[in-house]
Structures are given as structure tokens and as C-alpha cells.
């Protein structure tokens, strides 16, 4: 300060330096905490949005999708990813009748996965609508998703039994064994299961490390079929299987 020589200021500067040194770990922890909050905030927003979907679907009885009987109609559908210069999809019109199998083919970047994500309700169209039996899926996305069976290319498996992986999300006492058997037969897992010592009680390991890639995909198919969906969506779900 003014009027004091440097020598007289050294003790005070030493005290401040020691205090700063002692407080630095706490400051680092506070900064780390703020960074963790900012990093996890998008996930919290996603969980809150999912919770809101469950609540709205439980109270909105006028827009429930209990079945799929007629057609999926895609009308003037457009989608632009945030920050992108060009549309991933532009002016798409399509009708998918109930009971039909429809495949989307094209080169990488053609918009196949984007279209599937829009149909699944995972993305919201930039413009246009998707109607199921005359109802816009945006009116009750959660209920629409409840009647869909989705088989991704990469199957997620928990470190549990075959049975619990097929009926993923169901409580142990709520699993329907007849539905399990039906799903096992339709996904052609029966021979594989019967050759295992513990049958359906066999532990598959974390991410299914104890079984082959083909059997993981069959488990994914069985999981989708177990819930008896009205609509089945496959994203290259048989790429590891023989013809």
C-alpha cells in the first residue's frame, strides 16, 4: 500500500499466499462440482421429459394408441438436425398399411435412421406429421411407443438370466412364461436354450459377453416379440444371423 515499503508487506503477502494455497483444493472441488452439474444437466432434462410423457399418457384417454389396425401415414415430413445446413428429410409422403412389411434401403446418409427415429417418436419433425390410424403420434408419443417393438442393431443386455433379458423391465413375478416360450420359438432360440445346462436361467454376462453376437441379436428379437407389439421396427437386426 501507499507509504509502506516492500519489506513490511512481505508478511501480509505471505499470509494471503498461504490462505490461497490452503483454499485451492476446495475451489477445485467447487469448480468440479459445477462442471459435473453442467455435464449432467441435459440428461436430467431428458429424464424430466420422459417423466412428463408418462404422466400425460396416463391422463390423456382421448389419444391413446391401443392397437394398430389401418395404416401409418407420413405427411409432408421434414427434419433438420440442430445446426445442420441441409434437411435430413424433405417433403416425405408415405403410407404403410397394417400387416405389411416395408423396408427402407439407401446409401449412408440417405436418412433411413432419421426416418425410423421420427416414426418411433424419438425425434420431433421440423415440419409435417405422422399419423397412426388417423391420430398424430405427437398427441401421445408414450402410448404410441408402448405398442412398438424395436430391435436395434446393437442389442443391450444386462448381466442377468436369458429369461430376465427377454422380459426386460418386468418384475420377476409378472413375467409370463407362455409369452417367453413363444418369443424363444419365434426368434429361433429354442435349440440354443435347450443345450444350456441352466436353460433360460443361464446368466449372459455384462452386455452378453458369454454368448455369441448372433445369439445376442436373437435375444433382442425375442425381447421385442415378448411384449406382443402391434408394430415391429428392425434396424439391421439380422446382420449377424445366417439367412
C-alpha positions as CSV (number, residue, x, y, z in Angstrom):
1,X,0.0,0.0,0.0
2,X,1.0,3.6,-0.4
3,X,3.6,4.8,2.2
4,X,4.8,1.3,3.1
5,X,8.0,-0.3,1.9
6,X,8.1,-3.7,0.3
7,X,9.7,-5.4,3.3
8,X,6.8,-4.5,5.6
9,X,4.3,-6.0,3.1
10,X,6.0,-9.4,2.8
11,X,4.4,-10.9,6.0
12,X,0.9,-9.9,4.8
13,X,1.6,-11.2,1.3
14,X,2.8,-14.5,2.9
15,X,-0.5,-14.8,4.8
16,X,-2.5,-14.3,1.7
17,X,-0.4,-16.7,-0.3
18,X,-0.8,-19.4,2.4
19,X,-4.5,-18.8,2.6
20,X,-4.8,-19.1,-1.2
21,X,-2.7,-22.3,-1.1
22,X,-5.0,-23.9,1.6
23,X,-8.2,-22.9,-0.1
24,X,-7.2,-24.0,-3.6
25,X,-8.3,-27.7,-3.2
26,X,-11.8,-26.5,-2.1
27,X,-12.0,-24.2,-5.1
28,X,-11.1,-27.0,-7.4
29,X,-13.8,-29.2,-5.8
30,X,-16.4,-26.4,-6.3
31,X,-15.4,-25.9,-10.0
32,X,-15.5,-29.7,-10.5
33,X,-19.0,-29.8,-9.0
34,X,-20.2,-27.1,-11.3
35,X,-18.7,-28.9,-14.3
36,X,-20.5,-32.1,-13.3
37,X,-23.8,-30.3,-12.9
38,X,-23.4,-28.7,-16.4
39,X,-22.4,-32.1,-17.9
40,X,-25.4,-34.0,-16.4
41,X,-28.0,-31.3,-16.9
42,X,-29.0,-32.5,-20.4
43,X,-29.6,-36.0,-19.0
44,X,-31.8,-34.6,-16.2
45,X,-33.8,-32.6,-18.8
46,X,-34.2,-35.9,-20.8
47,X,-35.4,-37.8,-17.7
48,X,-37.8,-35.0,-16.8
49,X,-39.2,-35.0,-20.3
50,X,-39.7,-38.8,-20.1
51,X,-41.5,-38.5,-16.8
52,X,-43.8,-35.9,-18.3
53,X,-44.6,-38.3,-21.2
54,X,-45.7,-41.0,-18.7
55,X,-47.8,-38.5,-16.8
56,X,-49.5,-37.1,-19.9
57,X,-50.2,-40.6,-21.4
58,X,-51.8,-41.7,-18.1
59,X,-54.2,-38.8,-18.1
60,X,-54.9,-38.4,-21.9
61,X,-57.6,-41.0,-22.7
62,X,-58.7,-39.4,-25.9
63,X,-55.4,-40.0,-27.8
64,X,-54.3,-43.5,-26.7
65,X,-52.9,-45.9,-29.2
66,X,-54.2,-49.3,-28.0
67,X,-53.6,-51.1,-31.3
68,X,-52.6,-50.6,-34.9
69,X,-55.4,-51.6,-37.4
70,X,-55.3,-49.4,-40.5
71,X,-52.2,-47.5,-41.6
72,X,-49.3,-45.3,-40.8
73,X,-49.5,-42.1,-42.8
74,X,-46.4,-39.8,-43.2
75,X,-47.4,-36.4,-44.5
76,X,-45.0,-33.7,-45.8
77,X,-42.4,-34.8,-43.3
78,X,-39.2,-32.7,-42.9
79,X,-36.4,-32.8,-40.4
80,X,-33.3,-30.7,-39.9
81,X,-30.7,-31.6,-37.3
82,X,-29.8,-28.7,-35.0
83,X,-27.0,-26.7,-36.5
84,X,-27.2,-28.5,-39.9
85,X,-27.4,-26.6,-43.1
86,X,-29.5,-29.1,-45.0
87,X,-32.5,-31.2,-44.4
88,X,-32.0,-34.8,-43.4
89,X,-35.5,-35.4,-44.8
90,X,-37.6,-33.1,-47.0
91,X,-41.2,-33.4,-48.1
92,X,-41.6,-37.1,-47.4
93,X,-45.1,-38.6,-48.0
94,X,-45.6,-42.3,-47.3
95,X,-48.3,-44.8,-46.4
96,X,-47.5,-48.0,-44.6
97,X,-50.6,-50.3,-44.4
98,X,-51.1,-52.5,-41.3
99,X,-49.9,-56.1,-41.8
100,X,-47.3,-55.2,-44.4
101,X,-43.5,-55.5,-44.3
102,X,-41.8,-52.4,-45.6
103,X,-38.0,-51.9,-45.9
104,X,-36.0,-48.7,-46.3
105,X,-32.9,-49.0,-48.4
106,X,-30.3,-46.5,-49.5
107,X,-26.7,-45.3,-49.0
108,X,-25.3,-43.9,-45.8
109,X,-26.7,-40.5,-45.0
110,X,-29.9,-41.0,-47.0
111,X,-32.0,-40.5,-43.9
112,X,-33.1,-44.1,-43.1
113,X,-32.2,-43.9,-39.4
114,X,-33.7,-40.4,-39.1
115,X,-36.9,-41.6,-40.6
116,X,-37.0,-44.6,-38.2
117,X,-36.3,-42.3,-35.2
118,X,-39.2,-40.0,-36.3
119,X,-41.6,-42.9,-36.6
120,X,-40.5,-44.1,-33.2
121,X,-41.2,-40.7,-31.7
122,X,-37.5,-40.3,-30.6
123,X,-37.3,-37.1,-32.8
124,X,-39.9,-34.5,-33.4
125,X,-40.4,-33.4,-37.1
126,X,-39.3,-30.0,-38.1
127,X,-42.4,-29.9,-40.3
128,X,-45.1,-32.4,-41.2
129,X,-46.9,-35.1,-39.3
130,X,-47.0,-38.9,-38.7
131,X,-50.5,-40.3,-38.3
132,X,-51.4,-43.8,-37.0
133,X,-55.0,-44.8,-37.7
134,X,-55.7,-41.1,-38.1
135,X,-54.1,-39.9,-34.9
136,X,-51.0,-37.8,-34.8
137,X,-48.3,-39.7,-32.8
138,X,-47.2,-36.3,-31.3
139,X,-50.5,-36.2,-29.4
140,X,-49.4,-39.1,-27.2
141,X,-45.9,-40.3,-28.0
142,X,-45.6,-42.5,-24.9
143,X,-48.7,-44.5,-25.7
144,X,-47.6,-44.9,-29.4
145,X,-44.2,-46.3,-28.2
146,X,-46.0,-48.8,-26.0
147,X,-47.3,-50.7,-29.0
148,X,-43.9,-50.7,-30.8
149,X,-41.3,-53.5,-30.7
150,X,-37.9,-52.0,-31.6
151,X,-34.9,-54.2,-32.4
152,X,-31.7,-52.1,-32.7
153,X,-28.6,-53.2,-34.5
154,X,-26.7,-53.2,-31.2
155,X,-28.6,-55.1,-28.5
156,X,-28.2,-54.0,-24.9
157,X,-28.1,-56.9,-22.4
158,X,-27.9,-56.8,-18.6
159,X,-25.8,-59.2,-16.5
160,X,-28.8,-61.4,-15.7
161,X,-30.6,-64.5,-17.0
162,X,-31.8,-65.1,-20.5
163,X,-35.4,-65.0,-19.1
164,X,-35.0,-61.6,-17.5
165,X,-33.3,-60.2,-20.5
166,X,-36.2,-61.3,-22.8
167,X,-38.7,-59.8,-20.4
168,X,-36.6,-56.7,-19.7
169,X,-38.3,-54.2,-17.4
170,X,-40.8,-56.7,-16.0
171,X,-40.8,-57.7,-12.3
172,X,-39.9,-61.3,-11.7
173,X,-43.4,-62.3,-10.5
174,X,-45.0,-60.5,-13.5
175,X,-43.2,-62.4,-16.3
176,X,-45.5,-64.6,-18.4
177,X,-43.7,-67.9,-19.1
178,X,-46.0,-68.7,-22.0
179,X,-45.0,-65.4,-23.7
180,X,-41.4,-66.2,-23.0
181,X,-41.7,-69.6,-24.7
182,X,-43.5,-68.1,-27.7
183,X,-40.8,-65.4,-28.1
184,X,-38.0,-68.1,-27.8
185,X,-39.6,-70.2,-30.5
186,X,-40.2,-67.3,-32.9
187,X,-36.7,-66.0,-32.6
188,X,-35.3,-69.5,-33.2
189,X,-33.5,-69.6,-29.8
190,X,-35.0,-72.9,-28.7
191,X,-32.1,-75.2,-29.7
192,X,-29.6,-72.8,-28.1
193,X,-31.6,-72.6,-24.9
194,X,-32.2,-76.4,-24.6
195,X,-28.5,-77.1,-25.0
196,X,-27.6,-74.9,-22.0
197,X,-27.4,-76.6,-18.5
198,X,-29.5,-73.9,-16.8
199,X,-31.8,-73.3,-19.8
200,X,-33.5,-69.8,-19.5
201,X,-31.8,-69.3,-16.2
202,X,-28.4,-69.0,-17.8
203,X,-26.5,-65.8,-17.0
204,X,-25.4,-64.0,-20.2
205,X,-22.8,-61.7,-18.6
206,X,-22.3,-58.0,-18.8
207,X,-23.5,-56.8,-22.3
208,X,-24.0,-60.5,-23.2
209,X,-20.3,-61.4,-23.3
210,X,-21.0,-65.0,-22.6
211,X,-23.0,-65.6,-25.8
212,X,-22.3,-65.0,-29.5
213,X,-23.2,-61.9,-31.5
214,X,-25.9,-63.9,-33.4
215,X,-27.5,-65.1,-30.2
216,X,-27.5,-61.5,-28.8
217,X,-29.4,-60.4,-31.8
218,X,-31.9,-63.3,-31.4
219,X,-32.3,-62.3,-27.8
220,X,-33.2,-58.8,-29.0
221,X,-35.8,-60.2,-31.3
222,X,-37.2,-62.3,-28.6
223,X,-37.4,-59.3,-26.3
224,X,-39.4,-57.3,-28.9
225,X,-41.7,-60.2,-29.6
226,X,-42.3,-61.0,-25.9
227,X,-44.4,-57.8,-25.4
228,X,-46.5,-58.7,-28.5
229,X,-46.2,-55.3,-30.3
230,X,-48.6,-54.1,-33.0
231,X,-45.7,-52.6,-34.9
232,X,-42.2,-54.2,-35.2
233,X,-39.3,-52.0,-36.2
234,X,-35.9,-53.6,-37.1
235,X,-32.7,-51.6,-37.6
236,X,-30.5,-54.2,-39.4
237,X,-31.5,-56.6,-36.6
238,X,-30.4,-59.7,-38.5
239,X,-27.0,-58.6,-39.8
240,X,-25.2,-61.2,-37.6
241,X,-27.6,-64.0,-38.5
242,X,-27.4,-66.6,-41.2
243,X,-30.0,-66.5,-44.0
